[in-house]
Amino acid sequence: MKKVLLFGALFAFLGLAAYAQEEEKVTDEDLTKYANVEVTFDNYVNSKTEELKAMILENEIFQGGARYNEIKAAWGDEAKMTEANVTDEEKAAFEEVKEFQGSLQGVLKEYKTGLIMDEEILGAGTYNKVLAATKEDPAIQEKLDTMIAEMKAKQEAEKEDTEEPTDGK
């Protein structure tokens, strides 16, 4: 009886081991999906960074960013705030920028989680599989990095091709 149980346990173990090995193989399609998520997320981060820059540079109160830097240096120290003559209007504008900055981490996390969890885009299983494979095998990480770099280069080339032509002035 013990032999039968051991024999059955051995086959069950081998079956699980084979299943685990099959599941862990990362395909080029998996890497492409993962790379696409990374590039998409990077583009989103860049757009949010540009939005933040615009909030500062285009706000007349901050005078192109110079006043923003003065307020930022004095922020939190009442003596410095008084010395820099920070007005209530400037405080409100600065707090609005700080609030936007504070919300960015949550917004970015939510966006990336949405990309990962969407089975049509990537899927959590594929994400975890690729992530584990990149940690275990530097060659896979290198291949992924190359794919990401190629995707970004292609986007940049397409962006340059679609820019408005200038009249040379």
C-alpha positions as CSV (number, residue, x, y, z in Angstrom):
1,M,0.0,0.0,0.0
2,K,2.8,2.4,0.8
3,K,4.4,1.7,-2.6
4,V,1.2,2.6,-4.3
5,L,0.8,5.9,-2.3
6,L,4.5,6.8,-2.9
7,F,4.1,6.0,-6.6
8,G,1.0,8.2,-6.8
9,A,2.6,11.0,-5.0
10,L,5.7,10.8,-7.3
11,F,3.5,11.1,-10.4
12,A,1.5,14.0,-8.8
13,F,4.7,15.7,-8.0
14,L,6.1,15.2,-11.5
15,G,2.9,16.5,-13.0
16,L,3.0,19.6,-10.9
17,A,6.7,20.2,-11.7
18,A,6.0,19.9,-15.4
19,Y,3.0,22.2,-15.1
20,A,5.0,24.8,-13.2
21,Q,7.8,24.6,-15.8
22,E,5.3,25.0,-18.7
23,E,3.6,28.0,-17.0
24,E,6.9,29.8,-16.3
25,K,8.1,29.9,-19.9
26,V,7.9,33.5,-21.1
27,T,7.1,34.0,-24.7
28,D,8.0,36.9,-27.0
29,E,4.3,37.8,-27.0
30,D,4.4,38.0,-23.2
31,L,7.5,40.2,-23.3
32,T,6.0,42.4,-26.0
33,K,2.8,43.0,-23.9
34,Y,4.9,43.7,-20.9
35,A,7.1,46.1,-22.8
36,N,4.0,47.9,-24.2
37,V,2.6,48.4,-20.7
38,E,6.0,49.9,-19.6
39,V,6.1,52.2,-22.6
40,T,2.5,53.2,-22.2
41,F,3.0,53.9,-18.5
42,D,6.2,55.9,-19.2
43,N,4.2,58.0,-21.7
44,Y,1.5,58.6,-19.1
45,V,4.1,59.6,-16.5
46,N,5.6,62.1,-19.0
47,S,2.3,63.6,-19.8
48,K,1.5,64.1,-16.1
49,T,5.0,65.6,-15.6
50,E,4.3,68.0,-18.4
51,E,0.9,68.8,-16.9
52,L,2.7,69.7,-13.6
53,K,5.2,71.9,-15.4
54,A,2.5,73.7,-17.2
55,M,0.7,74.3,-13.9
56,I,3.8,76.1,-12.7
57,L,5.1,77.8,-15.8
58,E,1.8,79.0,-17.2
59,N,0.5,80.4,-13.9
60,E,1.0,84.2,-13.9
61,I,1.4,84.1,-10.2
62,F,4.6,82.1,-10.4
63,Q,6.1,84.4,-13.1
64,G,7.4,81.5,-15.3
65,G,8.5,79.4,-12.3
66,A,10.8,81.9,-10.6
67,R,8.3,82.9,-7.9
68,Y,7.3,79.2,-7.5
69,N,10.9,78.4,-6.6
70,E,11.0,81.2,-4.0
71,I,7.8,80.1,-2.4
72,K,9.0,76.5,-2.4
73,A,12.2,77.4,-0.6
74,A,10.3,79.4,2.0
75,W,7.3,77.0,2.4
76,G,6.7,75.7,5.9
77,D,8.8,78.4,7.6
78,E,6.7,81.4,8.6
79,A,9.7,83.7,8.9
80,K,10.9,83.0,5.4
81,M,7.4,83.2,4.1
82,T,7.0,86.7,5.6
83,E,10.5,87.7,4.3
84,A,9.6,86.5,0.8
85,N,6.2,88.5,1.0
86,V,4.2,85.4,0.0
87,T,0.6,86.5,-0.5
88,D,-2.5,84.5,0.2
89,E,-3.1,84.2,-3.5
90,E,0.4,82.7,-4.0
91,K,-0.2,80.4,-1.1
92,A,-3.4,79.1,-2.7
93,A,-1.7,78.6,-6.0
94,F,1.2,76.8,-4.4
95,E,-1.1,74.6,-2.4
96,E,-2.9,73.7,-5.6
97,V,0.3,72.5,-7.2
98,K,1.3,70.6,-4.0
99,E,-2.1,68.9,-4.0
100,F,-1.7,67.9,-7.6
101,Q,1.8,66.5,-6.8
102,G,0.4,64.6,-3.9
103,S,-2.3,63.0,-5.9
104,L,0.1,61.9,-8.7
105,Q,1.4,58.8,-6.9
106,G,-2.0,57.5,-6.4
107,V,-3.1,58.4,-9.9
108,L,0.0,56.7,-11.4
109,K,-0.4,53.6,-9.3
110,E,-4.1,53.3,-10.3
111,Y,-3.2,53.8,-14.0
112,K,-0.5,51.1,-14.0
113,T,-2.6,48.7,-12.0
114,G,-5.4,49.1,-14.5
115,L,-3.0,48.3,-17.4
116,I,-1.7,45.3,-15.6
117,M,-5.0,43.9,-14.6
118,D,-6.6,44.3,-18.0
119,E,-6.4,40.8,-19.6
120,E,-6.6,42.3,-23.1
121,I,-3.6,44.5,-22.4
122,L,-1.4,42.3,-20.2
123,G,-3.1,40.5,-17.3
124,A,-1.8,39.9,-13.8
125,G,-0.7,36.4,-14.6
126,T,1.5,37.5,-17.5
127,Y,2.8,40.4,-15.5
128,N,3.9,38.2,-12.6
129,K,5.3,35.6,-15.0
130,V,7.5,38.1,-16.9
131,L,8.5,39.9,-13.7
132,A,9.7,36.6,-12.1
133,A,11.5,35.6,-15.3
134,T,13.3,38.9,-15.5
135,K,14.5,38.5,-11.9
136,E,15.7,35.0,-12.5
137,D,17.3,35.4,-16.0
138,P,19.3,38.5,-16.9
139,A,19.1,37.6,-20.6
140,I,15.3,38.0,-20.4
141,Q,15.7,41.3,-18.6
142,E,18.1,42.4,-21.3
143,K,15.7,41.3,-24.1
144,L,12.9,43.2,-22.4
145,D,15.0,46.3,-22.0
146,T,15.9,46.2,-25.7
147,M,12.2,45.8,-26.6
148,I,11.3,48.8,-24.5
149,A,14.1,50.9,-26.0
150,E,13.1,49.9,-29.5
151,M,9.4,50.8,-28.8
152,K,10.4,54.2,-27.4
153,A,12.7,54.9,-30.4
154,K,9.9,54.0,-32.8
155,Q,7.5,56.3,-31.0
156,E,10.1,59.1,-31.1
157,A,10.6,58.6,-34.9
158,E,6.9,58.6,-35.5
159,K,6.5,61.7,-33.4
160,E,9.2,63.5,-35.4
161,D,7.6,62.5,-38.7
162,T,4.2,63.9,-37.6
163,E,5.4,67.3,-36.3
164,E,4.2,70.3,-38.1
165,P,6.7,71.6,-40.8
166,T,8.1,75.0,-40.1
167,D,8.7,77.8,-42.6
168,G,12.4,78.0,-41.7
169,K,12.2,81.1,-39.6
